[in-house]
Amino acid sequence: MRHHRDLGPNARLIGEPRSRQALATPALILDLDAFERNVKAMARLCKRAGVSLRPHAKTHKSIEMARRQIAAGAIGVSVATIREAAVMVKAGLPGVLLTTPVVGAVKIDILCDLAGNSEGFMAVVDNLANLSELEAALEKRGKRLAVLVDIDIGMKRTEEPDVAGALALIRCVRVSRVLTWAGLQSYSGTVQHIASTVNRERVYGRQLRHLTRVLDGLDKAGLIPGIISGGGTGTFDIDRRAGLFTECQCGSYAVMDIEYEEVQLFADGTHPFKAALYVQCMVVNNNHREWPTVDGGFKGFSMDGPVPRPARGAPPGAVYQFYGDEFGKIKFARKTDSLKLGSKIEFVAPHCDPTVNLHDFFHCVRGNVLVDIWPVDARGSL
Ligand SMILES: Cc1ncc(COP(=O)(O)O)c(C=O)c1O
């Protein structure tokens, strides 16, 4: 039995009628029905496409949500930071893939701790010097680690090896006494939010051609990658048609956000994923006629994308403006509009990953009832 205090000030409300409206705010809300539908829909789409799903847990940083994705058919989870990796591995989750190359002695040491402690745990390498450092640390600890070689197809965030460079890296992994070559990873973050499928496909298509060249080069050298992992929610439809990847790393689909709502995800016009993530705020001041103030600001919402969009509780046409660390203001569409002190507004998260990282808990709701509270287990840096 978890102690109420472990789950924050709203724990006492779990299971109470109309508890969604009673939450202490700002509160991160997870609409469980929408989350479950999104998780099921992606599992079904991957199965139909013949690819495995290793959803990116960087989106939610939650053990419970990762468990539910695996229960619905995912082969494991992807993670972006060594801290996320440690949280998921320690929770006993299988198939954890750390998708970011691990640089620096302290983090490599943590990576060595994790190696061998979890079924199917893998990391990535994209650089010869980094590979040597990793090998030396593993050898010293008497550990082995399976790795994917990262192929940068256009983002220029990881190393950008041409075909010869990729081959050289893979050969180094293959002769290593402590590393096992499990395959390739390619992810292109910059194309995920190109709004129209036609434009996204044009830019990403060029990048996938580079991946095809690398795969052809490997084929000629007799090297067949067991795993080709990559892709996000924005490229899923293109990836499944291109047929290059053996598994997809989509993350945002599980909870969605305003950024992705504005993207035409599928060429056939379908949009199977619905917003499941909200931040509930309270009107904490309505003394000023021009605007009421709510208790969610820079510390409650990510600021790298669109402004939070009121989904319920605000008069039609009302918009949010940031108004400080802890505050926002509501600008009304009509002079006659008003909001009562203490009333609640729920906003769709602007960008899911960095918004989640600002909060300690998901307040899980079904309809008007708070049914559970899940910690954002891997919240924070590293
Ligand atoms: C390496 C990697 N794979 C997959 C994803 C998931 O992308 P999305 O959240 O757009 O589905 C990300 C997100 O940043 C990522 O960095």
The ligand as a Gaussian input file, in Angstrom:
#p B3LYP/6-31G(d) Opt

LIG

0 1
 C       15.777000       8.888000     -30.605000
 C       14.302000       9.159000     -30.530000
 N       13.451000       8.206000     -30.953000
 C       12.120000       8.386000     -30.892000
 C       11.570000       9.562000     -30.402000
 C       10.067000       9.673000     -30.306000
 O        9.544000      10.652000     -31.098000
 P        8.029000      11.150000     -30.923000
 O        7.876000      11.620000     -29.521000
 O        7.953000      12.241000     -31.906000
 O        7.150000      10.006000     -31.222000
 C       12.421000      10.590000     -29.985000
 C       11.864000      11.873000     -29.514000
 O       12.506000      12.879000     -29.354000
 C       13.826000      10.380000     -30.037000
 O       14.690000      11.326000     -29.624000

